Amino acid sequence: MTVIIGVKLKEKGNNSAEFQKILTEFNCEIKLRIGINNSSFLCSSYGIILLQLDSLDSAIKLENSLINISGIEIERMIF
């Protein structure tokens, strides 16, 4: 099973440190991390990050940790 979590990090200047700390805690579960830049704006105030995990259990735990950060939107795809 492959689980892709899409995260939109709004106001990334305010909450990116907390976001990074949580990703570091899940570093063994995250198989791939891709950051998508909004090229139409220089230093955009939001970021989109795609994370690949191999376990739905790990994905749910990660989502539950991230949901407590203000300014985060999360979507999940399962293959």
N, C-alpha and C positions, 0 to 999 in steps of 0.2 A: 504494500500500500504506500502511496505517496500522498502527502498532505501539503498543500501550498497555502500559506497564510499571507494575505495581502494586508499591509498596514499603511494607513495614511496618517502621518505624524504632522498634525497641525501645530503651528507656533513652535517649530522645531528648535528654535533658540532657547525656549523656556523649558522644554521637557526632554531634550535629546540625551542629557546625561543619565537621567533615570531610565530611559528607554535602553540605552547602551548597557547599563548595569544589569538589567534583566536579561538581555540577550547574552551577556557574558555568563550568567548563571546557567543558561541553557545551551552553552557552546557545544557540548557533546551530542545533543539531539538535533541541532541545526546542521543540515547537510549542505545547504546552499543559501547564500544571502546575496540579493541583488538590490542595489539602490537605483531608483529611477529619478533622474533629475528633470526638472521642468526647464527645458532649454529656452523657453520663450521669455523667462524672467531671470535676471541675474540675482543670485542669492535669494531664491524663492523662500517664502516663510513656511512652506510645508514640504514634506518629502514622502515618497512612496517607497516602501521596502517590501520585497517578496522574500519569503522564507520557506525553504523546503524541509520537511521533516518526514521520517519514515513511520511514525506511529501517531495514530489519532489520539491516544492517551497523552503523549507528550505535547501534541498540538493544543489540546484542551487546557493542559496545565499552563502552557505558555500564554495562551489567550487570557486565562483567568488572572495571570500576573500583570499582563499589559493593560487590561481593561480598567485598572485602577489609576492609570495615568490620564490626566485631563488632556483633551484635544487629540484623542486617538480614535480612529475608525478601523475596524477589523472585519475582513471577509475571509472565508475559507473555501477551498476547492479540494475535493478528494478524488483520487484516481486509483 
